[in-house]
Amino acid sequence: MAAALWLIGAILLAVAETAAGEFTLLMLGGGALVTAGATGVFDLPPWAQGIVFVVSSVLLLVLARPPLRRYVERKRGDAPSYLESLPGMKAVVSADVSADGGRVLVSGEEWSARTPYDGAPIPAGVEVTIVEIDGAVAIVVDS
């Protein structure tokens, strides 16, 4: 039973890694997977499971994560990230956009948006150009 719980934890950590992208949760998931295997084979008591999890997670974080990050960065090279590629893209206003806020559709995704100036709001249905990304808000101007 304990091995199954560790396995479920490993899967949940691996899934959570897709949102984080830093390989930390993936290494903790690996530690949970090692613990699940060790618990299943050796029927470890809870205190030993904790030790196996901590030791295996730390080893993965120290030994596996840095080369994995270097590999991914090397493969990515100078390619822009998704957020870096947004300025210059066209979007369609889905809820009137003003300096106070609004909504736009960018490649099928809805984003919070605002204009960089105080002026007349841009009405829904108008095509706009993204000029900047400020956190999770697209700064847009009328195309």
TORKOL-4160 file (C-alpha; in steps of 0.2 Angstrom, whole numbers, padded with zeros to 4 digits, m for minus):
143
<pt num="1" X="0000" Y="0000" Z="0000"/>
<pt num="2" X="0014" Y="0012" Z="0004"/>
<pt num="3" X="0023" Y="0009" Z="m0012"/>
<pt num="4" X="0007" Y="0013" Z="m0021"/>
<pt num="5" X="0005" Y="0030" Z="m0012"/>
<pt num="6" X="0023" Y="0034" Z="m0017"/>
<pt num="7" X="0020" Y="0029" Z="m0035"/>
<pt num="8" X="0005" Y="0041" Z="m0035"/>
<pt num="9" X="0015" Y="0055" Z="m0027"/>
<pt num="10" X="0028" Y="0052" Z="m0041"/>
<pt num="11" X="0015" Y="0053" Z="m0054"/>
<pt num="12" X="0007" Y="0069" Z="m0047"/>
<pt num="13" X="0025" Y="0077" Z="m0045"/>
<pt num="14" X="0029" Y="0073" Z="m0063"/>
<pt num="15" X="0012" Y="0081" Z="m0069"/>
<pt num="16" X="0015" Y="0096" Z="m0059"/>
<pt num="17" X="0032" Y="0098" Z="m0067"/>
<pt num="18" X="0024" Y="0102" Z="m0083"/>
<pt num="19" X="0018" Y="0119" Z="m0076"/>
<pt num="20" X="0035" Y="0123" Z="m0067"/>
<pt num="21" X="0047" Y="0118" Z="m0080"/>
<pt num="22" X="0062" Y="0119" Z="m0069"/>
<pt num="23" X="0065" Y="0100" Z="m0066"/>
<pt num="24" X="0064" Y="0102" Z="m0047"/>
<pt num="25" X="0047" Y="0093" Z="m0046"/>
<pt num="26" X="0053" Y="0080" Z="m0058"/>
<pt num="27" X="0068" Y="0076" Z="m0047"/>
<pt num="28" X="0057" Y="0075" Z="m0032"/>
<pt num="29" X="0045" Y="0063" Z="m0042"/>
<pt num="30" X="0060" Y="0053" Z="m0046"/>
<pt num="31" X="0064" Y="0052" Z="m0027"/>
<pt num="32" X="0046" Y="0046" Z="m0024"/>
<pt num="33" X="0048" Y="0033" Z="m0038"/>
<pt num="34" X="0064" Y="0026" Z="m0031"/>
<pt num="35" X="0055" Y="0026" Z="m0014"/>
<pt num="36" X="0040" Y="0017" Z="m0021"/>
<pt num="37" X="0052" Y="0004" Z="m0029"/>
<pt num="38" X="0062" Y="0001" Z="m0013"/>
<pt num="39" X="0047" Y="0000" Z="m0002"/>
<pt num="40" X="0039" Y="m0012" Z="m0014"/>
<pt num="41" X="0054" Y="m0023" Z="m0014"/>
<pt num="42" X="0060" Y="m0022" Z="0004"/>
<pt num="43" X="0044" Y="m0017" Z="0013"/>
<pt num="44" X="0052" Y="m0003" Z="0022"/>
<pt num="45" X="0046" Y="0005" Z="0038"/>
<pt num="46" X="0040" Y="0023" Z="0036"/>
<pt num="47" X="0056" Y="0031" Z="0044"/>
<pt num="48" X="0066" Y="0022" Z="0031"/>
<pt num="49" X="0055" Y="0027" Z="0017"/>
<pt num="50" X="0058" Y="0045" Z="0022"/>
<pt num="51" X="0077" Y="0042" Z="0022"/>
<pt num="52" X="0076" Y="0034" Z="0005"/>
<pt num="53" X="0065" Y="0048" Z="m0002"/>
<pt num="54" X="0076" Y="0062" Z="0005"/>
<pt num="55" X="0093" Y="0054" Z="m0001"/>
<pt num="56" X="0087" Y="0049" Z="m0018"/>
<pt num="57" X="0079" Y="0066" Z="m0021"/>
<pt num="58" X="0094" Y="0076" Z="m0015"/>
<pt num="59" X="0105" Y="0065" Z="m0026"/>
<pt num="60" X="0094" Y="0068" Z="m0041"/>
<pt num="61" X="0093" Y="0087" Z="m0038"/>
<pt num="62" X="0112" Y="0088" Z="m0036"/>
<pt num="63" X="0118" Y="0075" Z="m0049"/>
<pt num="64" X="0104" Y="0074" Z="m0063"/>
<pt num="65" X="0096" Y="0091" Z="m0063"/>
<pt num="66" X="0111" Y="0102" Z="m0068"/>
<pt num="67" X="0116" Y="0092" Z="m0083"/>
<pt num="68" X="0097" Y="0090" Z="m0088"/>
<pt num="69" X="0095" Y="0109" Z="m0087"/>
<pt num="70" X="0111" Y="0112" Z="m0097"/>
<pt num="71" X="0105" Y="0100" Z="m0111"/>
<pt num="72" X="0088" Y="0108" Z="m0112"/>
<pt num="73" X="0096" Y="0126" Z="m0113"/>
<pt num="74" X="0108" Y="0120" Z="m0126"/>
<pt num="75" X="0095" Y="0113" Z="m0137"/>
<pt num="76" X="0084" Y="0128" Z="m0135"/>
<pt num="77" X="0098" Y="0139" Z="m0140"/>
<pt num="78" X="0093" Y="0157" Z="m0145"/>
<pt num="79" X="0075" Y="0152" Z="m0150"/>
<pt num="80" X="0063" Y="0164" Z="m0141"/>
<pt num="81" X="0051" Y="0157" Z="m0128"/>
<pt num="82" X="0033" Y="0158" Z="m0131"/>
<pt num="83" X="0031" Y="0174" Z="m0121"/>
<pt num="84" X="0046" Y="0182" Z="m0130"/>
<pt num="85" X="0037" Y="0178" Z="m0147"/>
<pt num="86" X="0021" Y="0187" Z="m0143"/>
<pt num="87" X="0026" Y="0205" Z="m0146"/>
<pt num="88" X="0021" Y="0209" Z="m0164"/>
<pt num="89" X="0008" Y="0195" Z="m0165"/>
<pt num="90" X="m0010" Y="0200" Z="m0170"/>
<pt num="91" X="m0025" Y="0197" Z="m0158"/>
<pt num="92" X="m0043" Y="0200" Z="m0158"/>
<pt num="93" X="m0052" Y="0210" Z="m0144"/>
<pt num="94" X="m0065" Y="0199" Z="m0136"/>
<pt num="95" X="m0070" Y="0212" Z="m0122"/>
<pt num="96" X="m0067" Y="0230" Z="m0124"/>
<pt num="97" X="m0049" Y="0235" Z="m0120"/>
<pt num="98" X="m0044" Y="0251" Z="m0112"/>
<pt num="99" X="m0030" Y="0257" Z="m0101"/>
<pt num="100" X="m0039" Y="0249" Z="m0086"/>
<pt num="101" X="m0040" Y="0232" Z="m0094"/>
<pt num="102" X="m0050" Y="0220" Z="m0106"/>
<pt num="103" X="m0048" Y="0203" Z="m0115"/>
<pt num="104" X="m0040" Y="0198" Z="m0132"/>
<pt num="105" X="m0039" Y="0181" Z="m0141"/>
<pt num="106" X="m0021" Y="0177" Z="m0146"/>
<pt num="107" X="m0020" Y="0161" Z="m0156"/>
<pt num="108" X="m0035" Y="0154" Z="m0148"/>
<pt num="109" X="m0030" Y="0158" Z="m0130"/>
<pt num="110" X="m0039" Y="0172" Z="m0120"/>
<pt num="111" X="m0027" Y="0185" Z="m0112"/>
<pt num="112" X="m0030" Y="0199" Z="m0101"/>
<pt num="113" X="m0025" Y="0215" Z="m0110"/>
<pt num="114" X="m0024" Y="0234" Z="m0109"/>
<pt num="115" X="m0018" Y="0248" Z="m0120"/>
<pt num="116" X="m0002" Y="0258" Z="m0116"/>
<pt num="117" X="m0012" Y="0275" Z="m0116"/>
<pt num="118" X="m0028" Y="0283" Z="m0109"/>
<pt num="119" X="m0039" Y="0285" Z="m0123"/>
<pt num="120" X="m0055" Y="0278" Z="m0132"/>
<pt num="121" X="m0057" Y="0259" Z="m0128"/>
<pt num="122" X="m0054" Y="0247" Z="m0142"/>
<pt num="123" X="m0070" Y="0238" Z="m0145"/>
<pt num="124" X="m0073" Y="0220" Z="m0146"/>
<pt num="125" X="m0070" Y="0212" Z="m0163"/>
<pt num="126" X="m0056" Y="0224" Z="m0168"/>
<pt num="127" X="m0039" Y="0216" Z="m0173"/>
<pt num="128" X="m0025" Y="0223" Z="m0162"/>
<pt num="129" X="m0006" Y="0221" Z="m0161"/>
<pt num="130" X="0003" Y="0215" Z="m0146"/>
<pt num="131" X="0017" Y="0227" Z="m0142"/>
<pt num="132" X="0023" Y="0220" Z="m0125"/>
<pt num="133" X="0019" Y="0207" Z="m0112"/>
<pt num="134" X="0018" Y="0214" Z="m0094"/>
<pt num="135" X="0017" Y="0199" Z="m0082"/>
<pt num="136" X="0001" Y="0190" Z="m0088"/>
<pt num="137" X="m0006" Y="0205" Z="m0097"/>
<pt num="138" X="m0004" Y="0209" Z="m0116"/>
<pt num="139" X="m0001" Y="0227" Z="m0120"/>
<pt num="140" X="m0010" Y="0230" Z="m0136"/>
<pt num="141" X="m0013" Y="0244" Z="m0149"/>
<pt num="142" X="m0025" Y="0245" Z="m0163"/>
<pt num="143" X="m0018" Y="0238" Z="m0179"/>
